[in-house]
Amino acid sequence: MAGLISSAAHAKDNKWHVEIEGQPPLSGTLVMPSKIGPLTNFNLIGANAMVSFGVKGDAPAEPYSAQVLYLDSKLACHRGVGDTQTDEVQLSHEPGRIVVSGNIGCRLGDGEVVMHPIAGWFSK
């Protein structure tokens, strides 16, 4: 997956790119951060998906929530509940972007939650 992330990072207009093992790669041109008190949500919007990472503080490594919704299917992936941080999804800060890694739980429709590796990046 890392090779795909590297090559996708050079796409001219993309502001974000996320891959979950076994699913088609996702990317888009819109990153919308929103801040409420000490919490910041990074909303990544693409043609076929919505992705969000909720973080506390200025340079967090562990989000309190991570969510990926595939708009063309009933697949939803998420980690974290409420405002408690999850160590299963990590965010690392690089100049100009945040890199995503770790594992996320995915469920198709009413099916069972299955953990899958997640990798990607988004512009700050």
Summary of the structure (lengths in Angstrom):
residues: 124
radius of gyration: 13.4
end to end distance: 22.1
largest distance: 39.5
contacts: 368
relative contact order: 0.21
helix: 6%
strand: 56%
